[in-house]
Amino acid sequence: MLPPARHVRPLYRPSQKWNEQRKELRPRVSRILPARHESDTAAPPDYVPPVTSIPYADLTIGVVRETYPNERRVAITPQNASLLLKKGFKRVLVQRGAGTEAQFTDMAYEAAGVTLGESKTIWSESDILLKVRAPSFDGQMSEVDQLKPGSTIISFVYPAQNKKVVEKLANSGTTSFAMDMIPRISRAQVFDALR
């Protein structure tokens, strides 16, 4: 003789909760928002503004000479600058002499299609600025103050040691990517900045 049949609970889904009294699954509601009226002008607390994208053809990438003492690196090689132009970026601006310490001549950058310029021009016209070291934030030639409003800077920032730089970048309305804070995974180590 077979044992009596027993009730088997269906598979649990995170969006559902088991109601023990009714022996059924019911949808889980995290919160219920009140109905909005057209007269309400305030956005709901979880409102995210729409993202506007800018095509590559409208973006200028800039690379400046490193000002940190004894820094010999440059943020981009002529070969990689050429690749960015092939991807469709409007132009790549490189400060004259930026690659000299890293053994990249201005002629190599020009052969790659790069536009050479002066420091002030590159800081003011670049939508995306590439640097090795964090931008300086004090003194007469504060690099953070030279950034174009709404631009993006990609460099090592070391936020734990450079809290003033991070605050000044945040207050200036720029976007910054700290390459030292991007997680490393085994497969991508050959591509990362710490290599």
C-alpha positions as protocol buffer text, in pm:
chain_id: "A"
residue {
  index: 1
  type: MET
  ca { x: 0 y: 0 z: 0 }
}
residue {
  index: 2
  type: LEU
  ca { x: 124 y: 353 z: -88 }
}
residue {
  index: 3
  type: PRO
  ca { x: 178 y: 612 z: 185 }
}
residue {
  index: 4
  type: PRO
  ca { x: -78 y: 895 z: 195 }
}
residue {
  index: 5
  type: ALA
  ca { x: -7 y: 1181 z: -44 }
}
residue {
  index: 6
  type: ARG
  ca { x: 135 y: 1493 z: 112 }
}
residue {
  index: 7
  type: HIS
  ca { x: 136 y: 1850 z: -11 }
}
residue {
  index: 8
  type: VAL
  ca { x: 455 y: 1948 z: -193 }
}
residue {
  index: 9
  type: ARG
  ca { x: 541 y: 2317 z: -189 }
}
residue {
  index: 10
  type: PRO
  ca { x: 636 y: 2462 z: -530 }
}
residue {
  index: 11
  type: LEU
  ca { x: 984 y: 2600 z: -587 }
}
residue {
  index: 12
  type: TYR
  ca { x: 1058 y: 2922 z: -402 }
}
residue {
  index: 13
  type: ARG
  ca { x: 1111 y: 3236 z: -604 }
}
residue {
  index: 14
  type: PRO
  ca { x: 1267 y: 3546 z: -442 }
}
residue {
  index: 15
  type: SER
  ca { x: 981 y: 3761 z: -567 }
}
residue {
  index: 16
  type: GLN
  ca { x: 728 y: 3542 z: -386 }
}
residue {
  index: 17
  type: LYS
  ca { x: 658 y: 3456 z: -22 }
}
residue {
  index: 18
  type: TRP
  ca { x: 506 y: 3137 z: 112 }
}
residue {
  index: 19
  type: ASN
  ca { x: 180 y: 3196 z: 299 }
}
residue {
  index: 20
  type: GLU
  ca { x: 174 y: 2918 z: 556 }
}
residue {
  index: 21
  type: GLN
  ca { x: -193 y: 2967 z: 651 }
}
residue {
  index: 22
  type: ARG
  ca { x: -325 y: 2948 z: 295 }
}
residue {
  index: 23
  type: LYS
  ca { x: -58 y: 2702 z: 174 }
}
residue {
  index: 24
  type: GLU
  ca { x: 15 y: 2911 z: -134 }
}
residue {
  index: 25
  type: LEU
  ca { x: 272 y: 3144 z: -281 }
}
residue {
  index: 26
  type: ARG
  ca { x: 184 y: 3510 z: -293 }
}
residue {
  index: 27
  type: PRO
  ca { x: 375 y: 3796 z: -458 }
}
residue {
  index: 28
  type: ARG
  ca { x: 612 y: 3979 z: -229 }
}
residue {
  index: 29
  type: VAL
  ca { x: 561 y: 4354 z: -227 }
}
residue {
  index: 30
  type: SER
  ca { x: 856 y: 4548 z: -98 }
}
residue {
  index: 31
  type: ARG
  ca { x: 671 y: 4879 z: -82 }
}
residue {
  index: 32
  type: ILE
  ca { x: 372 y: 5044 z: -232 }
}
residue {
  index: 33
  type: LEU
  ca { x: 416 y: 5391 z: -375 }
}
residue {
  index: 34
  type: PRO
  ca { x: 124 y: 5632 z: -341 }
}
residue {
  index: 35
  type: ALA
  ca { x: -53 y: 5733 z: -659 }
}
residue {
  index: 36
  type: ARG
  ca { x: 109 y: 6033 z: -822 }
}
residue {
  index: 37
  type: HIS
  ca { x: -87 y: 6332 z: -931 }
}
residue {
  index: 38
  type: GLU
  ca { x: 4 y: 6558 z: -1219 }
}
residue {
  index: 39
  type: SER
  ca { x: 39 y: 6845 z: -973 }
}
residue {
  index: 40
  type: ASP
  ca { x: 330 y: 6668 z: -798 }
}
residue {
  index: 41
  type: THR
  ca { x: 654 y: 6828 z: -913 }
}
residue {
  index: 42
  type: ALA
  ca { x: 897 y: 6638 z: -693 }
}
residue {
  index: 43
  type: ALA
  ca { x: 1049 y: 6325 z: -844 }
}
residue {
  index: 44
  type: PRO
  ca { x: 1009 y: 5998 z: -653 }
}
residue {
  index: 45
  type: PRO
  ca { x: 1305 y: 5912 z: -429 }
}
residue {
  index: 46
  type: ASP
  ca { x: 1430 y: 5638 z: -664 }
}
residue {
  index: 47
  type: TYR
  ca { x: 1412 y: 5856 z: -977 }
}
residue {
  index: 48
  type: VAL
  ca { x: 1711 y: 5818 z: -1208 }
}
residue {
  index: 49
  type: PRO
  ca { x: 1749 y: 6082 z: -1479 }
}
residue {
  index: 50
  type: PRO
  ca { x: 1779 y: 5953 z: -1833 }
}
residue {
  index: 51
  type: VAL
  ca { x: 2128 y: 5893 z: -1965 }
}
residue {
  index: 52
  type: THR
  ca { x: 2231 y: 6092 z: -2268 }
}
residue {
  index: 53
  type: SER
  ca { x: 2502 y: 5945 z: -2483 }
}
residue {
  index: 54
  type: ILE
  ca { x: 2752 y: 6132 z: -2694 }
}
residue {
  index: 55
  type: PRO
  ca { x: 2876 y: 5969 z: -3013 }
}
residue {
  index: 56
  type: TYR
  ca { x: 3249 y: 5905 z: -3046 }
}
residue {
  index: 57
  type: ALA
  ca { x: 3258 y: 6141 z: -3342 }
}
residue {
  index: 58
  type: ASP
  ca { x: 3185 y: 6432 z: -3105 }
}
residue {
  index: 59
  type: LEU
  ca { x: 3445 y: 6345 z: -2839 }
}
residue {
  index: 60
  type: THR
  ca { x: 3800 y: 6474 z: -2805 }
}
residue {
  index: 61
  type: ILE
  ca { x: 4055 y: 6277 z: -2604 }
}
residue {
  index: 62
  type: GLY
  ca { x: 4346 y: 6463 z: -2447 }
}
residue {
  index: 63
  type: VAL
  ca { x: 4680 y: 6352 z: -2306 }
}
residue {
  index: 64
  type: VAL
  ca { x: 4905 y: 6589 z: -2111 }
}
residue {
  index: 65
  type: ARG
  ca { x: 5265 y: 6567 z: -1998 }
}
residue {
  index: 66
  type: GLU
  ca { x: 5301 y: 6431 z: -1647 }
}
residue {
  index: 67
  type: THR
  ca { x: 5409 y: 6691 z: -1392 }
}
residue {
  index: 68
  type: TYR
  ca { x: 5479 y: 6455 z: -1101 }
}
residue {
  index: 69
  type: PRO
  ca { x: 5854 y: 6452 z: -1018 }
}
residue {
  index: 70
  type: ASN
  ca { x: 6049 y: 6173 z: -1193 }
}
residue {
  index: 71
  type: GLU
  ca { x: 5738 y: 6037 z: -1369 }
}
residue {
  index: 72
  type: ARG
  ca { x: 5853 y: 5897 z: -1704 }
}
residue {
  index: 73
  type: ARG
  ca { x: 5530 y: 5733 z: -1822 }
}
residue {
  index: 74
  type: VAL
  ca { x: 5276 y: 5874 z: -2067 }
}
residue {
  index: 75
  type: ALA
  ca { x: 4905 y: 5793 z: -2066 }
}
residue {
  index: 76
  type: ILE
  ca { x: 4886 y: 5670 z: -2426 }
}
residue {
  index: 77
  type: THR
  ca { x: 5121 y: 5537 z: -2691 }
}
residue {
  index: 78
  type: PRO
  ca { x: 5109 y: 5649 z: -3055 }
}
residue {
  index: 79
  type: GLN
  ca { x: 4979 y: 5303 z: -3153 }
}
residue {
  index: 80
  type: ASN
  ca { x: 4684 y: 5323 z: -2910 }
}
residue {
  index: 81
  type: ALA
  ca { x: 4610 y: 5682 z: -3012 }
}
residue {
  index: 82
  type: SER
  ca { x: 4582 y: 5559 z: -3370 }
}
residue {
  index: 83
  type: LEU
  ca { x: 4337 y: 5290 z: -3258 }
}
residue {
  index: 84
  type: LEU
  ca { x: 4116 y: 5550 z: -3088 }
}
residue {
  index: 85
  type: LEU
  ca { x: 4104 y: 5753 z: -3408 }
}
residue {
  index: 86
  type: LYS
  ca { x: 4011 y: 5440 z: -3604 }
}
residue {
  index: 87
  type: LYS
  ca { x: 3727 y: 5378 z: -3355 }
}
residue {
  index: 88
  type: GLY
  ca { x: 3583 y: 5712 z: -3464 }
}
residue {
  index: 89
  type: PHE
  ca { x: 3681 y: 5963 z: -3198 }
}
residue {
  index: 90
  type: LYS
  ca { x: 3682 y: 6320 z: -3327 }
}
residue {
  index: 91
  type: ARG
  ca { x: 4046 y: 6381 z: -3241 }
}
residue {
  index: 92
  type: VAL
  ca { x: 4322 y: 6290 z: -3000 }
}
residue {
  index: 93
  type: LEU
  ca { x: 4515 y: 6586 z: -2857 }
}
residue {
  index: 94
  type: VAL
  ca { x: 4859 y: 6525 z: -2710 }
}
residue {
  index: 95
  type: GLN
  ca { x: 5075 y: 6786 z: -2542 }
}
residue {
  index: 96
  type: ARG
  ca { x: 5404 y: 6849 z: -2718 }
}
residue {
  index: 97
  type: GLY
  ca { x: 5677 y: 6645 z: -2550 }
}
residue {
  index: 98
  type: ALA
  ca { x: 5432 y: 6435 z: -2345 }
}
residue {
  index: 99
  type: GLY
  ca { x: 5592 y: 6107 z: -2455 }
}
residue {
  index: 100
  type: THR
  ca { x: 5955 y: 6215 z: -2463 }
}
residue {
  index: 101
  type: GLU
  ca { x: 6046 y: 6059 z: -2125 }
}
residue {
  index: 102
  type: ALA
  ca { x: 5879 y: 5733 z: -2236 }
}
residue {
  index: 103
  type: GLN
  ca { x: 6074 y: 5732 z: -2566 }
}
residue {
  index: 104
  type: PHE
  ca { x: 5776 y: 5835 z: -2785 }
}
residue {
  index: 105
  type: THR
  ca { x: 5861 y: 6127 z: -3009 }
}
residue {
  index: 106
  type: ASP
  ca { x: 5621 y: 6394 z: -3127 }
}
residue {
  index: 107
  type: MET
  ca { x: 5681 y: 6270 z: -3484 }
}
residue {
  index: 108
  type: ALA
  ca { x: 5553 y: 5924 z: -3384 }
}
residue {
  index: 109
  type: TYR
  ca { x: 5233 y: 6079 z: -3248 }
}
residue {
  index: 110
  type: GLU
  ca { x: 5188 y: 6292 z: -3561 }
}
residue {
  index: 111
  type: ALA
  ca { x: 5236 y: 5983 z: -3780 }
}
residue {
  index: 112
  type: ALA
  ca { x: 4956 y: 5816 z: -3583 }
}
residue {
  index: 113
  type: GLY
  ca { x: 4720 y: 6105 z: -3670 }
}
residue {
  index: 114
  type: VAL
  ca { x: 4735 y: 6283 z: -3335 }
}
residue {
  index: 115
  type: THR
  ca { x: 4701 y: 6660 z: -3305 }
}
residue {
  index: 116
  type: LEU
  ca { x: 4983 y: 6810 z: -3098 }
}
residue {
  index: 117
  type: GLY
  ca { x: 4911 y: 7112 z: -2882 }
}
residue {
  index: 118
  type: GLU
  ca { x: 4995 y: 7309 z: -2574 }
}
residue {
  index: 119
  type: SER
  ca { x: 4892 y: 7215 z: -2220 }
}
residue {
  index: 120
  type: LYS
  ca { x: 4628 y: 7486 z: -2177 }
}
residue {
  index: 121
  type: THR
  ca { x: 4453 y: 7390 z: -2502 }
}
residue {
  index: 122
  type: ILE
  ca { x: 4442 y: 7023 z: -2413 }
}
residue {
  index: 123
  type: TRP
  ca { x: 4300 y: 7082 z: -2064 }
}
residue {
  index: 124
  type: SER
  ca { x: 4030 y: 7316 z: -2195 }
}
residue {
  index: 125
  type: GLU
  ca { x: 3924 y: 7124 z: -2509 }
}
residue {
  index: 126
  type: SER
  ca { x: 3935 y: 6758 z: -2399 }
}
residue {
  index: 127
  type: ASP
  ca { x: 3610 y: 6578 z: -2326 }
}
residue {
  index: 128
  type: ILE
  ca { x: 3808 y: 6281 z: -2192 }
}
residue {
  index: 129
  type: LEU
  ca { x: 4148 y: 6345 z: -2039 }
}
residue {
  index: 130
  type: LEU
  ca { x: 4399 y: 6063 z: -1989 }
}
residue {
  index: 131
  type: LYS
  ca { x: 4672 y: 6092 z: -1725 }
}
residue {
  index: 132
  type: VAL
  ca { x: 4897 y: 5854 z: -1540 }
}
residue {
  index: 133
  type: ARG
  ca { x: 4908 y: 6032 z: -1203 }
}
residue {
  index: 134
  type: ALA
  ca { x: 4622 y: 6206 z: -1022 }
}
residue {
  index: 135
  type: PRO
  ca { x: 4573 y: 6570 z: -1124 }
}
residue {
  index: 136
  type: SER
  ca { x: 4727 y: 6830 z: -896 }
}
residue {
  index: 137
  type: PHE
  ca { x: 4480 y: 7040 z: -700 }
}
residue {
  index: 138
  type: ASP
  ca { x: 4683 y: 7313 z: -532 }
}
residue {
  index: 139
  type: GLY
  ca { x: 4915 y: 7590 z: -634 }
}
residue {
  index: 140
  type: GLN
  ca { x: 4889 y: 7833 z: -924 }
}
residue {
  index: 141
  type: MET
  ca { x: 4864 y: 7561 z: -1189 }
}
residue {
  index: 142
  type: SER
  ca { x: 4591 y: 7346 z: -1034 }
}
residue {
  index: 143
  type: GLU
  ca { x: 4514 y: 7080 z: -1295 }
}
residue {
  index: 144
  type: VAL
  ca { x: 4168 y: 7017 z: -1148 }
}
residue {
  index: 145
  type: ASP
  ca { x: 4074 y: 7381 z: -1209 }
}
residue {
  index: 146
  type: GLN
  ca { x: 4190 y: 7356 z: -1571 }
}
residue {
  index: 147
  type: LEU
  ca { x: 3953 y: 7067 z: -1651 }
}
residue {
  index: 148
  type: LYS
  ca { x: 3672 y: 7143 z: -1892 }
}
residue {
  index: 149
  type: PRO
  ca { x: 3334 y: 7147 z: -1708 }
}
residue {
  index: 150
  type: GLY
  ca { x: 3150 y: 6819 z: -1761 }
}
residue {
  index: 151
  type: SER
  ca { x: 3461 y: 6637 z: -1881 }
}
residue {
  index: 152
  type: THR
  ca { x: 3593 y: 6299 z: -1772 }
}
residue {
  index: 153
  type: ILE
  ca { x: 3940 y: 6222 z: -1638 }
}
residue {
  index: 154
  type: ILE
  ca { x: 4088 y: 5872 z: -1635 }
}
residue {
  index: 155
  type: SER
  ca { x: 4401 y: 5824 z: -1422 }
}
residue {
  index: 156
  type: PHE
  ca { x: 4540 y: 5674 z: -1107 }
}
residue {
  index: 157
  type: VAL
  ca { x: 4377 y: 5870 z: -825 }
}
residue {
  index: 158
  type: TYR
  ca { x: 4442 y: 5671 z: -506 }
}
residue {
  index: 159
  type: PRO
  ca { x: 4132 y: 5812 z: -332 }
}
residue {
  index: 160
  type: ALA
  ca { x: 4235 y: 5693 z: 16 }
}
residue {
  index: 161
  type: GLN
  ca { x: 4551 y: 5907 z: 3 }
}
residue {
  index: 162
  type: ASN
  ca { x: 4414 y: 6191 z: -210 }
}
residue {
  index: 163
  type: LYS
  ca { x: 4083 y: 6278 z: -43 }
}
residue {
  index: 164
  type: LYS
  ca { x: 4124 y: 6646 z: -128 }
}
residue {
  index: 165
  type: VAL
  ca { x: 4167 y: 6565 z: -498 }
}
residue {
  index: 166
  type: VAL
  ca { x: 3854 y: 6348 z: -494 }
}
residue {
  index: 167
  type: GLU
  ca { x: 3650 y: 6621 z: -320 }
}
residue {
  index: 168
  type: LYS
  ca { x: 3772 y: 6886 z: -560 }
}
residue {
  index: 169
  type: LEU
  ca { x: 3695 y: 6667 z: -864 }
}
residue {
  index: 170
  type: ALA
  ca { x: 3347 y: 6595 z: -728 }
}
residue {
  index: 171
  type: ASN
  ca { x: 3281 y: 6965 z: -665 }
}
residue {
  index: 172
  type: SER
  ca { x: 3404 y: 7065 z: -1010 }
}
residue {
  index: 173
  type: GLY
  ca { x: 3134 y: 6862 z: -1187 }
}
residue {
  index: 174
  type: THR
  ca { x: 3372 y: 6625 z: -1363 }
}
residue {
  index: 175
  type: THR
  ca { x: 3360 y: 6249 z: -1383 }
}
residue {
  index: 176
  type: SER
  ca { x: 3672 y: 6062 z: -1276 }
}
residue {
  index: 177
  type: PHE
  ca { x: 3776 y: 5701 z: -1314 }
}
residue {
  index: 178
  type: ALA
  ca { x: 4040 y: 5584 z: -1065 }
}
residue {
  index: 179
  type: MET
  ca { x: 4229 y: 5315 z: -1253 }
}
residue {
  index: 180
  type: ASP
  ca { x: 4379 y: 5192 z: -926 }
}
residue {
  index: 181
  type: MET
  ca { x: 4029 y: 5109 z: -795 }
}
residue {
  index: 182
  type: ILE
  ca { x: 3917 y: 4896 z: -1091 }
}
residue {
  index: 183
  type: PRO
  ca { x: 3914 y: 4532 z: -974 }
}
residue {
  index: 184
  type: ARG
  ca { x: 4165 y: 4293 z: -1126 }
}
residue {
  index: 185
  type: ILE
  ca { x: 4060 y: 3951 z: -1248 }
}
residue {
  index: 186
  type: SER
  ca { x: 4298 y: 3686 z: -1375 }
}
residue {
  index: 187
  type: ARG
  ca { x: 4177 y: 3690 z: -1735 }
}
residue {
  index: 188
  type: ALA
  ca { x: 4206 y: 4068 z: -1767 }
}
residue {
  index: 189
  type: GLN
  ca { x: 4539 y: 4127 z: -1595 }
}
residue {
  index: 190
  type: VAL
  ca { x: 4723 y: 4154 z: -1926 }
}
residue {
  index: 191
  type: PHE
  ca { x: 4502 y: 4453 z: -2012 }
}
residue {
  index: 192
  type: ASP
  ca { x: 4490 y: 4641 z: -1682 }
}
residue {
  index: 193
  type: ALA
  ca { x: 4676 y: 4955 z: -1585 }
}
residue {
  index: 194
  type: LEU
  ca { x: 4886 y: 4797 z: -1312 }
}
residue {
  index: 195
  type: ARG
  ca { x: 5071 y: 4571 z: -1556 }
}
